[in-house]
């Protein structure tokens, strides 16, 4: 039996393992990087993000 070819696109989730061996300085560096990425995404897409979040909060009639 042959396997089906993989579907294109990203998987539904991307597992991320956080090492337990980071120094406090390494943890802060990663935290700062994630914060910078988040801020840049917000600067670019804040209106769309707000609209999407509002849509998610509306009751499903």
Wavefront OBJ file of the C-alpha trace (Angstrom):
o trace
v 0.000 0.000 0.000
v 1.312 3.478 -0.860
v 1.025 6.563 1.288
v -1.027 9.510 0.113
v 1.117 12.473 -0.892
v 1.398 15.149 1.785
v -1.057 18.012 1.520
v 0.429 21.388 0.599
v 0.596 24.180 3.145
v 1.481 24.439 6.773
v 0.467 21.888 9.376
v -2.407 22.783 11.682
v 0.038 23.536 14.463
v 3.763 23.939 14.846
v 5.024 22.332 18.023
v 7.640 24.473 19.698
v 9.797 23.065 22.407
v 11.352 25.522 24.839
v 14.681 24.340 26.183
v 14.907 24.190 29.959
v 18.591 25.069 29.704
v 18.384 28.682 28.542
v 20.138 31.262 30.612
v 18.034 34.170 31.840
v 19.759 36.328 29.191
v 18.797 33.891 26.420
v 15.197 33.758 27.637
v 14.984 37.563 27.656
v 16.486 37.735 24.149
v 13.854 35.334 22.789
v 11.096 37.146 24.684
v 12.257 40.475 23.218
v 12.339 39.012 19.709
v 8.798 37.643 20.012
v 7.610 40.993 21.367
v 9.212 42.822 18.435
v 7.582 40.461 15.925
v 4.212 40.842 17.662
v 4.509 44.644 17.625
v 5.378 44.715 13.912
v 2.445 42.436 13.061
v 0.160 44.701 15.101
v 1.487 47.822 13.338
v 0.756 46.265 9.957
v -2.543 44.462 10.648
v -4.138 46.015 13.740
v -7.458 46.849 12.064
v -7.775 43.393 10.502
v -6.823 41.736 13.784
v -9.417 43.769 15.686
v -12.125 42.901 13.160
v -11.241 39.208 13.288
v -11.278 39.161 17.079
v -14.647 40.932 17.128
v -16.008 38.350 14.685
v -14.815 35.535 16.934
v -16.567 37.078 19.926
v -19.946 37.373 18.232
v -22.454 34.655 19.157
v -23.131 32.056 16.454
v -26.795 32.496 15.569
l 1 2 3 4 5 6 7 8 9 10 11 12 13 14 15 16 17 18 19 20 21 22 23 24 25 26 27 28 29 30 31 32 33 34 35 36 37 38 39 40 41 42 43 44 45 46 47 48 49 50 51 52 53 54 55 56 57 58 59 60 61
